Amino acid sequence: MNLVISLPTILLSLLVLFSLWVVFQIKDIIITIFVAVLLSMALMPLINELTKRKIKRGIAAALVYAVFLALLILILSFGISPLVEQTTLFLSQLPKILDTILTHPFVEPVSKQIIESLTGQLSAASGSLVKITIDVFSSLFSLMTMVFISFYFSLEFESIQEKFLMLFPDTKIREKIKQVVLESEAKIGGWVRGEMILVLIIGVMTYVGLSLLRVNYALPLAVIAGILEIIPMIGPLISAVPAVLVGFAASPILGLGVVALFVLVQQFENTIVVPRVMKKAIGLDPILTMLTILVGGRLFGVMGALLSVPVTLVVIIVLKHFYYSRG
């Protein structure tokens, strides 16, 4: 049987391949725009609240973004330098910390291999984290571009939405797409705000606890705990490993104290923080969230892991309005 491929099929395939190539070439720009949209969705409720109080949308958006930029500059001014300094010191002292742990008589050879493997991965991840942090925040132009795009999107959200909906002449389709846009804006905005709150709460709690226990490198360890909070279930467990190693390297009592601290933080998170913040924000199952983050990270790296949840939320909302609604 002869396989015949028509010319339109060939042209369409070439067009799809070319489009994928273009997307890959400008992936950094696409990610910047996507992050800007996420930031806009997170700040949108504040802008809408001010507009309800008879403040013009332009002035409301300017006020919200001015406060956001002021807080961002404040954090960068006082936080980045000690973070990089303590993280660099922590990584340089890591072999010594490991040697102290591994030479303990209660540590079995198998445990040594496990700890060495975990620490090797942690060192690479921590080094990458520092590099990513420095690369992102040292590029003032990229940061300001992202904020500008986000500000423009917040300012012209209704206008952009109307122009987008005009691309669909069918009234029913247009109404469904409008519902998808509005629900996506609410869900993704809730997710971004929820993650910000979680990262801040867990990071601050961990920093305060480690500081009270007088554990070295409290700031980078707390930052690691806050950032890994984005990964449900396994993130907090991974973040506890370096802190526990540092604690046990100083003394067994301090190590047990660090373990107790992370257990308390984890219990507080599971029983109070996450149910109140994330479940109400997005209603996404933790297992599904973890799987999407792992798949996104595997396929597209760090940014894929970070952006996997909002993409999944949009896909679920589209399926709900266009597929499941048919039944």
C-alpha positions as a Markdown table, in Angstrom:
| # | Residue | x | y | z |
|---|---|---|---|---|
| 1 | Met | 0.0 | 0.0 | 0.0 |
| 2 | Asn | 1.4 | 3.3 | -1.1 |
| 3 | Leu | 1.5 | 6.1 | 1.5 |
| 4 | Val | 0.5 | 9.4 | -0.1 |
| 5 | Ile | 1.1 | 12.6 | 1.8 |
| 6 | Ser | -0.6 | 15.7 | 0.4 |
| 7 | Leu | 1.2 | 19.0 | -0.1 |
| 8 | Pro | -1.0 | 20.9 | 2.5 |
| 9 | Thr | -0.1 | 18.2 | 5.1 |
| 10 | Ile | 3.6 | 18.7 | 4.3 |
| 11 | Leu | 3.3 | 22.5 | 4.5 |
| 12 | Leu | 1.4 | 22.3 | 7.7 |
| 13 | Ser | 4.0 | 20.0 | 9.3 |
| 14 | Leu | 6.8 | 22.3 | 8.2 |
| 15 | Leu | 4.8 | 25.3 | 9.6 |
| 16 | Val | 4.4 | 23.5 | 13.0 |
| 17 | Leu | 8.1 | 22.6 | 13.1 |
| 18 | Phe | 9.1 | 26.2 | 12.3 |
| 19 | Ser | 6.8 | 27.5 | 14.9 |
| 20 | Leu | 8.3 | 25.2 | 17.5 |
| 21 | Trp | 11.8 | 26.3 | 16.5 |
| 22 | Val | 10.8 | 30.0 | 16.8 |
| 23 | Val | 9.3 | 29.4 | 20.2 |
| 24 | Phe | 12.5 | 27.6 | 21.4 |
| 25 | Gln | 14.6 | 30.5 | 20.1 |
| 26 | Ile | 12.6 | 33.1 | 22.0 |
| 27 | Lys | 11.8 | 31.0 | 25.1 |
| 28 | Asp | 13.5 | 33.5 | 27.4 |
| 29 | Ile | 11.2 | 36.3 | 26.1 |
| 30 | Ile | 8.2 | 34.0 | 26.5 |
| 31 | Ile | 9.1 | 33.1 | 30.1 |
| 32 | Thr | 9.7 | 36.8 | 30.9 |
| 33 | Ile | 6.2 | 37.7 | 29.6 |
| 34 | Phe | 4.6 | 34.7 | 31.4 |
| 35 | Val | 6.2 | 35.7 | 34.7 |
| 36 | Ala | 5.1 | 39.3 | 34.2 |
| 37 | Val | 1.5 | 38.1 | 33.6 |
| 38 | Leu | 1.7 | 36.0 | 36.8 |
| 39 | Leu | 2.9 | 39.0 | 38.8 |
| 40 | Ser | 0.1 | 41.1 | 37.3 |
| 41 | Met | -2.5 | 38.5 | 38.3 |
| 42 | Ala | -1.1 | 38.4 | 41.8 |
| 43 | Leu | -1.3 | 42.2 | 42.2 |
| 44 | Met | -4.6 | 42.6 | 40.3 |
| 45 | Pro | -6.9 | 42.2 | 43.4 |
| 46 | Leu | -5.1 | 45.1 | 45.1 |
| 47 | Ile | -5.6 | 47.3 | 42.0 |
| 48 | Asn | -9.2 | 46.3 | 41.7 |
| 49 | Glu | -9.8 | 47.1 | 45.4 |
| 50 | Leu | -8.4 | 50.6 | 45.0 |
| 51 | Thr | -10.5 | 51.2 | 41.8 |
| 52 | Lys | -13.6 | 50.3 | 43.9 |
| 53 | Arg | -12.6 | 53.2 | 46.2 |
| 54 | Lys | -13.0 | 55.7 | 43.4 |
| 55 | Ile | -9.3 | 55.8 | 42.5 |
| 56 | Lys | -8.5 | 55.8 | 38.8 |
| 57 | Arg | -7.1 | 52.6 | 37.5 |
| 58 | Gly | -3.8 | 54.2 | 36.3 |
| 59 | Ile | -3.2 | 55.8 | 39.7 |
| 60 | Ala | -4.2 | 52.6 | 41.5 |
| 61 | Ala | -1.8 | 50.5 | 39.4 |
| 62 | Ala | 1.0 | 53.0 | 39.9 |
| 63 | Leu | 0.6 | 53.0 | 43.7 |
| 64 | Val | 0.5 | 49.2 | 43.9 |
| 65 | Tyr | 3.6 | 48.7 | 41.7 |
| 66 | Ala | 5.4 | 51.5 | 43.5 |
| 67 | Val | 4.9 | 49.8 | 46.8 |
| 68 | Phe | 6.0 | 46.4 | 45.2 |
| 69 | Leu | 9.1 | 47.9 | 43.8 |
| 70 | Ala | 10.0 | 49.6 | 47.1 |
| 71 | Leu | 9.7 | 46.3 | 48.9 |
| 72 | Leu | 11.7 | 44.5 | 46.3 |
| 73 | Ile | 14.5 | 47.1 | 46.4 |
| 74 | Leu | 14.5 | 46.9 | 50.2 |
| 75 | Ile | 14.8 | 43.1 | 50.2 |
| 76 | Leu | 17.5 | 43.2 | 47.6 |
| 77 | Ser | 19.5 | 45.9 | 49.4 |
| 78 | Phe | 19.6 | 44.1 | 52.8 |
| 79 | Gly | 19.1 | 40.5 | 51.8 |
| 80 | Ile | 21.1 | 39.5 | 48.8 |
| 81 | Ser | 24.6 | 40.4 | 50.1 |
| 82 | Pro | 24.4 | 38.4 | 53.4 |
| 83 | Leu | 22.6 | 35.6 | 51.6 |
| 84 | Val | 25.4 | 35.1 | 49.0 |
| 85 | Glu | 28.1 | 35.5 | 51.6 |
| 86 | Gln | 26.6 | 33.0 | 54.0 |
| 87 | Thr | 25.7 | 30.5 | 51.2 |
| 88 | Thr | 29.3 | 30.7 | 49.8 |
| 89 | Leu | 30.7 | 30.1 | 53.3 |
| 90 | Phe | 28.3 | 27.2 | 53.9 |
| 91 | Leu | 29.3 | 25.5 | 50.6 |
| 92 | Ser | 33.0 | 26.0 | 51.4 |
| 93 | Gln | 32.5 | 24.4 | 54.9 |
| 94 | Leu | 30.3 | 21.6 | 53.6 |
| 95 | Pro | 33.2 | 19.0 | 53.3 |
| 96 | Lys | 34.2 | 19.8 | 56.8 |
| 97 | Ile | 30.6 | 19.4 | 58.1 |
| 98 | Leu | 30.4 | 16.1 | 56.2 |
| 99 | Asp | 33.6 | 14.8 | 57.6 |
| 100 | Thr | 32.4 | 15.5 | 61.1 |
| 101 | Ile | 29.2 | 13.6 | 60.5 |
| 102 | Leu | 30.7 | 10.7 | 58.6 |
| 103 | Thr | 33.4 | 10.0 | 61.2 |
| 104 | His | 30.9 | 9.6 | 63.9 |
| 105 | Pro | 30.9 | 5.9 | 65.2 |
| 106 | Phe | 27.1 | 5.6 | 64.9 |
| 107 | Val | 27.1 | 6.3 | 61.2 |
| 108 | Glu | 27.1 | 3.1 | 59.2 |
| 109 | Pro | 28.9 | 2.7 | 55.8 |
| 110 | Val | 25.6 | 2.6 | 54.0 |
| 111 | Ser | 24.5 | 5.8 | 55.7 |
| 112 | Lys | 27.7 | 7.4 | 54.6 |
| 113 | Gln | 27.0 | 6.7 | 51.0 |
| 114 | Ile | 23.5 | 8.0 | 51.3 |
| 115 | Ile | 24.6 | 11.2 | 53.0 |
| 116 | Glu | 27.4 | 11.7 | 50.5 |
| 117 | Ser | 25.0 | 11.3 | 47.6 |
| 118 | Leu | 22.4 | 13.6 | 49.1 |
| 119 | Thr | 25.0 | 16.3 | 49.9 |
| 120 | Gly | 26.6 | 16.1 | 46.5 |
| 121 | Gln | 23.2 | 16.8 | 45.0 |
| 122 | Leu | 22.5 | 19.5 | 47.6 |
| 123 | Ser | 25.8 | 21.2 | 46.8 |
| 124 | Ala | 25.0 | 21.3 | 43.1 |
| 125 | Ala | 21.5 | 22.5 | 43.8 |
| 126 | Ser | 22.7 | 25.2 | 46.2 |
| 127 | Gly | 25.3 | 26.4 | 43.8 |
| 128 | Ser | 22.8 | 26.5 | 41.0 |
| 129 | Leu | 20.4 | 28.4 | 43.4 |
| 130 | Val | 23.0 | 31.0 | 44.2 |
| 131 | Lys | 23.9 | 31.4 | 40.5 |
| 132 | Ile | 20.3 | 31.7 | 39.4 |
| 133 | Thr | 19.7 | 34.3 | 42.2 |
| 134 | Ile | 22.7 | 36.3 | 41.2 |
| 135 | Asp | 21.9 | 36.1 | 37.4 |
| 136 | Val | 18.3 | 37.1 | 37.9 |
| 137 | Phe | 18.8 | 40.1 | 40.2 |
| 138 | Ser | 22.0 | 41.3 | 38.7 |
| 139 | Ser | 20.1 | 41.9 | 35.4 |
| 140 | Leu | 18.3 | 45.1 | 36.2 |
| 141 | Phe | 17.2 | 45.6 | 32.7 |
| 142 | Ser | 15.4 | 42.2 | 32.5 |
| 143 | Leu | 13.8 | 42.8 | 35.9 |
| 144 | Met | 12.5 | 46.2 | 35.0 |
| 145 | Thr | 11.3 | 44.9 | 31.6 |
| 146 | Met | 9.3 | 42.3 | 33.4 |
| 147 | Val | 7.8 | 44.8 | 35.9 |
| 148 | Phe | 6.9 | 47.2 | 33.0 |
| 149 | Ile | 5.1 | 44.4 | 31.0 |
| 150 | Ser | 3.3 | 43.4 | 34.2 |
| 151 | Phe | 2.3 | 47.0 | 34.9 |
| 152 | Tyr | 1.0 | 47.5 | 31.3 |
| 153 | Phe | -1.0 | 44.2 | 31.6 |
| 154 | Ser | -2.5 | 45.3 | 34.9 |
| 155 | Leu | -3.4 | 48.7 | 33.4 |
| 156 | Glu | -4.9 | 47.4 | 30.2 |
| 157 | Phe | -6.3 | 44.0 | 31.3 |
| 158 | Glu | -9.9 | 44.7 | 30.4 |
| 159 | Ser | -8.9 | 46.2 | 27.0 |
| 160 | Ile | -6.6 | 43.3 | 26.2 |
| 161 | Gln | -9.3 | 40.9 | 27.2 |
| 162 | Glu | -11.9 | 42.5 | 25.0 |
| 163 | Lys | -9.6 | 42.5 | 22.0 |
| 164 | Phe | -8.7 | 38.9 | 22.6 |
| 165 | Leu | -12.4 | 37.9 | 22.8 |
| 166 | Met | -13.1 | 39.7 | 19.5 |
| 167 | Leu | -11.0 | 37.1 | 17.7 |
| 168 | Phe | -13.8 | 34.6 | 18.3 |
| 169 | Pro | -17.0 | 35.5 | 16.4 |
| 170 | Asp | -19.2 | 32.7 | 17.9 |
| 171 | Thr | -21.0 | 34.1 | 20.9 |
| 172 | Lys | -21.1 | 30.9 | 22.9 |
| 173 | Ile | -17.4 | 30.2 | 22.3 |
| 174 | Arg | -16.6 | 33.8 | 23.2 |
| 175 | Glu | -18.5 | 33.5 | 26.5 |
| 176 | Lys | -16.7 | 30.3 | 27.4 |
| 177 | Ile | -13.3 | 31.8 | 26.7 |
| 178 | Lys | -14.2 | 34.8 | 28.8 |
| 179 | Gln | -15.1 | 32.5 | 31.7 |
| 180 | Val | -11.8 | 30.7 | 31.2 |
| 181 | Val | -9.8 | 34.0 | 31.2 |
| 182 | Leu | -11.6 | 35.3 | 34.3 |
| 183 | Glu | -11.3 | 32.0 | 36.2 |
| 184 | Ser | -7.6 | 31.6 | 35.2 |
| 185 | Glu | -6.9 | 35.1 | 36.4 |
| 186 | Ala | -8.5 | 34.3 | 39.7 |
| 187 | Lys | -6.9 | 30.9 | 40.2 |
| 188 | Ile | -3.4 | 31.8 | 39.0 |
| 189 | Gly | -3.4 | 35.0 | 41.0 |
| 190 | Gly | -4.5 | 33.0 | 44.0 |
| 191 | Trp | -1.7 | 30.5 | 43.4 |
| 192 | Val | 1.0 | 33.2 | 43.1 |
| 193 | Arg | -0.2 | 35.0 | 46.2 |
| 194 | Gly | -0.5 | 31.7 | 48.1 |
| 195 | Glu | 3.1 | 30.7 | 47.1 |
| 196 | Met | 4.5 | 34.1 | 48.1 |
| 197 | Ile | 2.8 | 33.8 | 51.5 |
| 198 | Leu | 4.0 | 30.2 | 52.1 |
| 199 | Val | 7.6 | 31.0 | 51.1 |
| 200 | Leu | 7.6 | 34.0 | 53.4 |
| 201 | Ile | 6.0 | 32.3 | 56.4 |
| 202 | Ile | 8.1 | 29.1 | 56.2 |
| 203 | Gly | 11.3 | 31.1 | 55.5 |
| 204 | Val | 10.8 | 33.5 | 58.4 |
| 205 | Met | 9.8 | 30.7 | 60.8 |
| 206 | Thr | 12.8 | 28.6 | 59.8 |
| 207 | Tyr | 15.2 | 31.6 | 60.1 |
| 208 | Val | 13.8 | 32.6 | 63.5 |
| 209 | Gly | 14.0 | 29.0 | 64.8 |
| 210 | Leu | 17.5 | 28.4 | 63.5 |
| 211 | Ser | 18.7 | 31.7 | 64.9 |
| 212 | Leu | 17.2 | 30.9 | 68.3 |
| 213 | Leu | 19.0 | 27.6 | 68.2 |
| 214 | Arg | 22.2 | 29.4 | 67.2 |
| 215 | Val | 22.6 | 27.2 | 64.1 |
| 216 | Asn | 25.2 | 28.5 | 61.6 |
| 217 | Tyr | 24.2 | 29.6 | 58.1 |
| 218 | Ala | 20.6 | 30.3 | 59.3 |
| 219 | Leu | 19.8 | 32.7 | 56.4 |
| 220 | Pro | 20.7 | 30.4 | 53.4 |
| 221 | Leu | 19.2 | 27.4 | 55.2 |
| 222 | Ala | 15.9 | 29.4 | 55.7 |
| 223 | Val | 15.9 | 30.6 | 52.1 |
| 224 | Ile | 16.3 | 27.0 | 50.9 |
| 225 | Ala | 13.4 | 26.0 | 53.2 |
| 226 | Gly | 11.2 | 28.8 | 51.9 |
| 227 | Ile | 12.0 | 28.2 | 48.2 |
| 228 | Leu | 11.5 | 24.4 | 48.4 |
| 229 | Glu | 8.1 | 25.0 | 50.0 |
| 230 | Ile | 6.9 | 25.4 | 46.4 |
| 231 | Ile | 7.4 | 21.6 | 46.0 |
| 232 | Pro | 4.6 | 20.0 | 48.0 |
| 233 | Met | 5.3 | 17.1 | 50.4 |
| 234 | Ile | 9.0 | 16.3 | 49.4 |
| 235 | Gly | 10.2 | 20.0 | 49.4 |
| 236 | Pro | 10.2 | 20.4 | 53.2 |
| 237 | Leu | 11.9 | 17.0 | 53.7 |
| 238 | Ile | 14.7 | 18.0 | 51.2 |
| 239 | Ser | 15.1 | 21.4 | 52.8 |
| 240 | Ala | 15.6 | 19.8 | 56.3 |
| 241 | Val | 18.6 | 17.8 | 55.2 |
| 242 | Pro | 21.3 | 20.6 | 55.1 |
| 243 | Ala | 20.0 | 22.1 | 58.3 |
| 244 | Val | 20.1 | 18.8 | 60.1 |
| 245 | Leu | 23.6 | 18.1 | 58.9 |
| 246 | Val | 24.8 | 21.5 | 60.1 |
| 247 | Gly | 23.1 | 20.9 | 63.5 |
| 248 | Phe | 24.6 | 17.4 | 64.0 |
| 249 | Ala | 28.0 | 18.6 | 62.9 |
| 250 | Ala | 27.9 | 21.0 | 65.9 |
| 251 | Ser | 26.5 | 18.6 | 68.4 |
| 252 | Pro | 24.0 | 15.8 | 68.7 |
| 253 | Ile | 21.7 | 17.9 | 70.9 |
| 254 | Leu | 21.7 | 20.7 | 68.4 |
| 255 | Gly | 21.0 | 18.3 | 65.6 |
| 256 | Leu | 18.0 | 16.9 | 67.5 |
| 257 | Gly | 16.8 | 20.4 | 68.1 |
| 258 | Val | 16.9 | 21.2 | 64.4 |
| 259 | Val | 15.0 | 18.0 | 63.7 |
| 260 | Ala | 12.4 | 19.1 | 66.2 |
| 261 | Leu | 12.2 | 22.5 | 64.7 |
| 262 | Phe | 11.5 | 21.2 | 61.2 |
| 263 | Val | 8.9 | 18.8 | 62.5 |
| 264 | Leu | 7.1 | 21.6 | 64.3 |
| 265 | Val | 7.3 | 23.9 | 61.2 |
| 266 | Gln | 6.0 | 21.0 | 59.1 |
| 267 | Gln | 3.1 | 20.3 | 61.4 |
| 268 | Phe | 2.2 | 24.0 | 61.6 |
| 269 | Glu | 2.4 | 24.2 | 57.8 |
| 270 | Asn | 0.2 | 21.1 | 57.2 |
| 271 | Thr | -2.5 | 21.8 | 59.8 |
| 272 | Ile | -2.8 | 25.6 | 59.6 |
| 273 | Val | -0.9 | 27.4 | 56.8 |
| 274 | Val | -1.4 | 25.2 | 53.7 |
| 275 | Pro | -5.2 | 24.5 | 54.3 |
| 276 | Arg | -5.9 | 28.1 | 54.9 |
| 277 | Val | -3.7 | 29.5 | 52.1 |
| 278 | Met | -3.3 | 27.1 | 49.2 |
| 279 | Lys | -6.5 | 25.0 | 49.3 |
| 280 | Lys | -8.7 | 28.0 | 49.2 |
| 281 | Ala | -6.5 | 29.7 | 46.6 |
| 282 | Ile | -6.4 | 27.0 | 43.9 |
| 283 | Gly | -8.1 | 23.8 | 45.2 |
| 284 | Leu | -5.4 | 21.6 | 43.3 |
| 285 | Asp | -4.6 | 18.2 | 44.8 |
| 286 | Pro | -1.1 | 18.1 | 46.4 |
| 287 | Ile | -0.2 | 14.9 | 44.5 |
| 288 | Leu | -1.1 | 16.4 | 41.2 |
| 289 | Thr | 0.8 | 19.5 | 42.1 |
| 290 | Met | 3.9 | 17.5 | 42.9 |
| 291 | Leu | 3.7 | 15.5 | 39.7 |
| 292 | Thr | 3.3 | 18.6 | 37.5 |
| 293 | Ile | 6.3 | 20.3 | 39.2 |
| 294 | Leu | 8.4 | 17.1 | 38.7 |
| 295 | Val | 7.4 | 16.8 | 35.1 |
| 296 | Gly | 7.9 | 20.5 | 34.4 |
| 297 | Gly | 11.3 | 20.5 | 36.0 |
| 298 | Arg | 12.4 | 17.4 | 34.1 |
| 299 | Leu | 11.3 | 18.8 | 30.7 |
| 300 | Phe | 12.2 | 22.5 | 31.1 |
| 301 | Gly | 14.4 | 22.9 | 34.2 |
| 302 | Val | 13.9 | 25.3 | 37.0 |
| 303 | Met | 11.5 | 27.6 | 35.2 |
| 304 | Gly | 9.5 | 24.7 | 34.0 |
| 305 | Ala | 9.1 | 23.5 | 37.6 |
| 306 | Leu | 8.0 | 27.0 | 38.7 |
| 307 | Leu | 5.6 | 27.5 | 35.8 |
| 308 | Ser | 4.1 | 24.0 | 35.7 |
| 309 | Val | 1.4 | 24.7 | 38.2 |
| 310 | Pro | -0.2 | 27.8 | 36.5 |
| 311 | Val | -0.1 | 26.0 | 33.2 |
| 312 | Thr | -1.8 | 22.9 | 34.7 |
| 313 | Leu | -4.4 | 25.2 | 36.2 |
| 314 | Val | -5.2 | 26.8 | 32.8 |
| 315 | Val | -5.4 | 23.4 | 31.2 |
| 316 | Ile | -7.9 | 22.1 | 33.9 |
| 317 | Ile | -10.0 | 25.2 | 33.5 |
| 318 | Val | -10.1 | 24.9 | 29.7 |
| 319 | Leu | -11.1 | 21.2 | 29.9 |
| 320 | Lys | -13.8 | 22.1 | 32.5 |
| 321 | His | -15.4 | 24.7 | 30.2 |
| 322 | Phe | -14.9 | 23.1 | 26.8 |
| 323 | Tyr | -14.9 | 19.4 | 27.4 |
| 324 | Tyr | -16.6 | 18.3 | 30.6 |
| 325 | Ser | -19.3 | 20.9 | 30.2 |
| 326 | Arg | -20.6 | 18.9 | 27.2 |
| 327 | Gly | -21.7 | 16.1 | 29.4 |
